Amino acid sequence: MNYVGVILGPSVSYDEDNNELKIITENYKDTEAFRGKDEFKDPKYIKEKIILNSINVLLKRGINGLYVFASDPKLRARLLPS
């Protein structure tokens, strides 16, 4: 793929106090990605890793460029150049 467009949906937010991404697993709509993950000791941690891994893969797909849109206003403001 030459260019990739990635939408960071409502499951990805920005924590201004800690200056870090905040993953809200309850807002992630791909329930098939979580199938069988509730049996682990810390399923929330596993689900966060799945979401972050999928974002990581998508962001690396573009050869010539990447377009990113964040649905969270705080994250969108943080991603914009200052």
Backbone bond lengths (Angstrom), bond angles and torsions (degrees), N, CA, C in turn:
res aa  C-N    CA-C-N  psi(-1)  N-CA   C-N-CA  omega(-1)  CA-C   N-CA-C  phi
1 M - - - 1.448 - - 1.527 109.13 -
2 N 1.306 115.13 134.03 1.455 118.38 -179.83 1.528 112.34 -78.76
3 Y 1.327 116.46 -46.54 1.460 121.69 178.95 1.521 109.05 -128.41
4 V 1.302 116.02 148.27 1.458 121.33 179.57 1.519 108.94 -129.92
5 G 1.318 115.30 139.45 1.452 121.81 172.68 1.519 108.63 -113.69
6 V 1.319 117.41 126.53 1.466 122.22 -178.26 1.525 108.40 -122.23
7 I 1.320 115.07 128.97 1.460 120.76 175.07 1.522 107.91 -105.09
8 L 1.303 115.85 119.13 1.469 121.35 174.65 1.521 106.33 -88.14
9 G 1.317 116.07 104.57 1.452 122.21 -173.26 1.514 113.64 -78.50
10 P 1.319 115.46 -164.26 1.468 120.80 -174.93 1.525 114.75 -67.64
11 S 1.319 117.63 -8.35 1.464 119.04 177.82 1.525 112.32 -82.54
12 V 1.343 116.80 -8.97 1.466 120.94 179.91 1.523 108.28 -117.76
13 S 1.312 116.21 121.06 1.457 122.09 -178.86 1.523 108.79 -129.30
14 Y 1.325 115.27 179.99 1.461 120.76 -179.35 1.520 109.71 -126.11
15 D 1.319 115.96 130.02 1.460 122.70 177.98 1.524 107.65 -98.07
16 E 1.327 116.80 104.33 1.463 121.46 -176.89 1.524 112.68 -65.61
17 D 1.321 117.21 -35.08 1.453 120.54 -177.47 1.522 112.44 -64.77
18 N 1.341 116.47 -39.36 1.465 120.56 -178.10 1.526 113.37 -103.03
19 N 1.342 117.08 -1.62 1.459 122.88 -179.49 1.527 111.54 53.03
20 E 1.359 115.34 53.64 1.460 120.00 -179.47 1.525 110.79 -150.36
21 L 1.330 114.58 161.13 1.455 120.13 175.65 1.515 110.04 -67.37
22 K 1.302 115.16 147.01 1.466 121.21 176.23 1.519 106.53 -123.87
23 I 1.325 116.61 121.82 1.454 122.32 -179.54 1.520 108.71 -98.26
24 I 1.315 115.62 125.32 1.456 122.06 179.75 1.527 106.92 -110.15
25 T 1.319 116.25 94.28 1.458 121.12 -172.95 1.533 112.24 -64.02
26 E 1.313 117.85 -26.58 1.464 121.02 -179.78 1.527 111.83 -65.91
27 N 1.328 117.29 -24.10 1.465 121.52 -178.44 1.526 113.02 -91.93
28 Y 1.324 118.54 -1.70 1.468 122.37 -179.42 1.516 108.89 -79.88
29 K 1.324 117.91 124.58 1.465 122.30 -171.53 1.530 114.33 -90.15
30 D 1.315 119.23 -17.12 1.463 121.50 -178.59 1.524 109.60 -82.75
31 T 1.317 115.95 82.93 1.462 120.37 -175.54 1.525 112.20 -69.53
32 E 1.324 117.87 -23.52 1.466 120.60 178.31 1.529 111.15 -64.55
33 A 1.313 117.53 -28.59 1.467 120.91 179.06 1.529 111.09 -66.08
34 F 1.326 116.28 -23.63 1.459 121.09 -177.01 1.525 113.24 -99.18
35 R 1.306 118.08 1.41 1.468 120.57 -176.22 1.533 110.71 -58.29
36 G 1.318 116.29 126.25 1.460 122.12 177.47 1.520 114.77 80.37
37 K 1.312 118.32 4.64 1.465 120.65 -177.48 1.520 113.23 -89.28
38 D 1.334 118.25 -10.72 1.461 121.21 -178.64 1.526 112.20 -74.44
39 E 1.316 117.89 -11.01 1.463 120.69 -178.31 1.526 113.23 -82.18
40 F 1.324 117.60 -9.51 1.460 120.93 179.55 1.524 110.69 -79.13
41 K 1.339 115.76 163.99 1.468 120.48 -178.89 1.521 111.66 -61.11
42 D 1.331 117.34 -42.86 1.460 121.95 -177.54 1.529 109.30 -124.97
43 P 1.344 117.87 79.14 1.467 120.06 -176.33 1.527 113.33 -64.17
44 K 1.334 118.33 -30.05 1.467 120.28 179.14 1.527 110.13 -63.61
45 Y 1.324 117.68 -42.28 1.462 122.05 178.16 1.536 110.78 -62.78
46 I 1.326 116.77 -42.99 1.465 121.81 179.36 1.528 109.90 -62.90
47 K 1.321 116.55 -43.44 1.462 120.75 -179.98 1.526 111.06 -64.77
48 E 1.327 117.77 -40.20 1.463 120.90 176.63 1.524 110.73 -60.82
49 K 1.320 116.82 -42.49 1.469 121.15 179.43 1.523 111.30 -64.28
50 I 1.329 117.63 -37.51 1.460 121.13 177.85 1.525 110.40 -63.59
51 I 1.323 116.88 -45.33 1.467 121.39 179.55 1.524 110.29 -63.31
52 L 1.330 117.12 -47.60 1.466 120.61 -179.46 1.523 111.63 -63.68
53 N 1.323 117.71 -37.37 1.455 120.84 178.50 1.530 110.91 -66.12
54 S 1.339 117.35 -41.44 1.463 119.44 179.31 1.527 111.01 -65.37
55 I 1.335 117.68 -38.47 1.467 120.99 176.26 1.525 109.97 -64.39
56 N 1.317 116.86 -43.13 1.462 122.16 179.45 1.530 110.70 -58.07
57 V 1.323 117.31 -45.81 1.464 121.43 -179.39 1.526 110.50 -64.30
58 L 1.333 116.74 -46.14 1.465 119.97 -178.35 1.525 112.40 -63.40
59 L 1.329 117.27 -39.10 1.461 120.53 -178.09 1.527 112.66 -68.65
60 K 1.314 117.60 -18.66 1.465 121.23 -178.76 1.524 113.52 -96.83
61 R 1.320 119.08 3.86 1.457 122.55 -174.44 1.525 113.73 -77.69
62 G 1.308 118.00 -33.45 1.462 120.92 -175.07 1.514 112.65 -74.24
63 I 1.321 115.89 130.66 1.465 120.46 178.23 1.529 110.22 -84.96
64 N 1.336 116.16 -45.31 1.461 120.49 -175.92 1.519 114.33 -100.55
65 G 1.316 117.27 -14.96 1.455 117.24 -179.17 1.508 113.22 178.99
66 L 1.316 114.52 168.90 1.450 122.44 -176.73 1.524 109.20 -143.40
67 Y 1.321 115.50 133.25 1.453 122.19 173.89 1.524 107.15 -114.50
68 V 1.328 116.31 130.69 1.466 121.07 -178.27 1.520 108.76 -125.17
69 F 1.335 114.86 133.46 1.455 120.82 172.23 1.520 107.89 -126.25
70 A 1.309 117.08 131.97 1.464 122.39 177.88 1.522 108.45 -110.13
71 S 1.324 116.57 126.85 1.465 119.80 179.20 1.528 111.67 -73.65
72 D 1.327 117.44 -24.07 1.465 121.69 177.89 1.526 109.26 -79.26
73 P 1.343 118.39 121.38 1.469 120.63 -177.87 1.537 114.00 -58.69
74 K 1.326 117.34 -36.66 1.473 119.72 -179.68 1.524 110.66 -68.19
75 L 1.319 117.14 -41.24 1.460 120.62 178.35 1.518 110.52 -68.03
76 R 1.318 116.99 -40.26 1.460 121.02 178.73 1.524 110.57 -61.17
77 A 1.330 117.20 -42.65 1.467 121.28 178.52 1.531 110.43 -65.05
78 R 1.321 117.45 -37.60 1.475 121.78 -179.25 1.524 111.54 -69.05
79 L 1.326 117.13 -34.41 1.462 120.80 -178.81 1.523 113.25 -76.59
80 L 1.322 117.03 -23.55 1.457 119.62 179.48 1.523 110.98 -69.81
81 P 1.343 116.67 142.66 1.476 118.52 178.03 1.530 110.60 -65.55
82 S 1.308 115.08 144.67 1.478 118.65 -177.85 1.503 112.09 -92.65
